[in-house]
């Protein structure tokens, strides 16, 4: 014998709910890594696309690309210029930008961007002059370090040693 149970209450049905899935914003352009000399300047930038609504920007920095990331107060535009404290201190600094869309809450994070601040060029060994006879040669050298990315050397001469400099040779 089969027993059938009939519910005593009617089944409840909810109203229809619509779910609209939107794409996260993505980036059509973002600046890459950069090296500058102490005191220089550089502007990082991102160009987002997609999603729904206006873009909101938040730049963050970290001790490395793996994080942990810290919000940079007031850095809320699609461009960011690191502070003068960073630009005046040799070292490597890491940034990215989180782009969120207010209407959907969707967000994306840019690539990690590295700013390397290198010491200004400095000459550690100066060239040494000499008195030579007509027709003889004298080799000179200089040792320098710092700067970015390569140092370019430009030898010049002047009959007075104070003005009227003429370029002789350019080397890298």
VENLINMO-V409252 format. One record per residue. N is the residue number from 0. PHI is phi in whole degrees, -180 to 180 (none if undefined). PSI is psi in degrees with one decimal (* if undefined). Layout:
N;PHI;PSI / N;PHI;PSI
This chain:
0;none;137.3 / 1;-108;132.5 / 2;-107;132.8 / 3;-113;130.2 / 4;-101;124.5 / 5;-106;125.2 / 6;-64;149.9 / 7;-92;-17.3 / 8;-109;154.9 / 9;-76;148.2 / 10;-66;141.3 / 11;-97;138.7 / 12;-126;132.3 / 13;-80;166.4 / 14;-69;162.3 / 15;-75;135.3 / 16;-118;131.5 / 17;-98;135.0 / 18;-118;120.3 / 19;-106;114.8 / 20;-93;124.8 / 21;-118;152.3 / 22;-73;147.2 / 23;-66;152.4 / 24;-64;154.0 / 25;-133;179.0 / 26;-115;128.8 / 27;-91;-21.4 / 28;-157;146.0 / 29;-157;141.3 / 30;-68;160.3 / 31;-107;-163.2 / 32;-67;151.4 / 33;-147;147.3 / 34;-118;136.4 / 35;-136;160.7 / 36;-81;157.7 / 37;-51;131.4 / 38;89;-7.7 / 39;-74;-174.9 / 40;-143;153.8 / 41;-154;143.8 / 42;-114;118.0 / 43;-82;149.2 / 44;-151;154.2 / 45;-133;149.6 / 46;-128;103.4 / 47;-88;164.1 / 48;-151;165.8 / 49;83;-174.3 / 50;70;-161.6 / 51;-132;130.3 / 52;95;-178.9 / 53;-73;151.4 / 54;-89;136.8 / 55;-115;136.8 / 56;-115;142.5 / 57;-145;112.7 / 58;-84;144.4 / 59;-135;155.7 / 60;-128;164.7 / 61;-156;165.9 / 62;-77;-7.4 / 63;-171;168.5 / 64;-64;-20.0 / 65;-82;-6.0 / 66;91;-166.3 / 67;-73;146.6 / 68;-92;141.9 / 69;-122;132.0 / 70;-65;135.1 / 71;-95;111.6 / 72;-58;130.8 / 73;81;-0.1 / 74;-93;78.1 / 75;-125;35.8 / 76;-125;172.9 / 77;-76;-4.6 / 78;-124;154.6 / 79;-148;128.3 / 80;-107;117.2 / 81;-55;151.5 / 82;-61;159.3 / 83;-64;-29.5 / 84;-61;-39.9 / 85;-70;-48.2 / 86;-66;-18.8 / 87;-101;10.0 / 88;-128;117.0 / 89;-59;137.7 / 90;158;-177.1 / 91;-118;132.3 / 92;-128;144.7 / 93;-122;135.6 / 94;-138;154.2 / 95;-152;168.4 / 96;-125;130.4 / 97;-98;121.6 / 98;-107;124.1 / 99;-123;148.0 / 100;-108;121.1 / 101;-59;-39.4 / 102;-66;-37.1 / 103;-110;-21.6 / 104;80;0.1 / 105;-71;146.2 / 106;-145;160.0 / 107;-142;152.6 / 108;-116;133.9 / 109;-68;173.4 / 110;-65;157.3 / 111;-70;131.0 / 112;-117;131.0 / 113;-107;132.4 / 114;-113;118.7 / 115;-106;119.0 / 116;-103;117.2 / 117;-109;152.9 / 118;-60;150.1 / 119;-61;153.1 / 120;-59;144.4 / 121;-142;140.5 / 122;-92;122.4 / 123;-99;-27.7 / 124;-131;116.1 / 125;-80;153.3 / 126;-67;153.1 / 127;-116;127.9 / 128;-88;177.1 / 129;-161;169.2 / 130;-103;124.7 / 131;-129;160.1 / 132;-79;155.5 / 133;-56;133.6 / 134;90;-13.7 / 135;-82;168.4 / 136;-121;157.7 / 137;-140;122.9 / 138;-90;137.1 / 139;-127;151.9 / 140;-142;164.5 / 141;-142;146.7 / 142;-120;125.8 / 143;-137;159.2 / 144;-146;171.5 / 145;92;-170.1 / 146;76;175.7 / 147;-151;147.3 / 148;-82;-33.5 / 149;-124;151.0 / 150;-85;137.7 / 151;-107;135.9 / 152;-109;135.9 / 153;-133;109.2 / 154;-83;135.5 / 155;-135;157.7 / 156;-133;158.9 / 157;-148;140.2 / 158;-73;-23.4 / 159;-101;-19.5 / 160;78;2.7 / 161;-123;-31.4 / 162;-154;176.3 / 163;68;41.5 / 164;-73;136.9 / 165;-121;131.9 / 166;-75;132.3 / 167;-98;-62.1 / 168;-142;141.7 / 169;-115;128.2 / 170;-132;159.9 / 171;-114;*
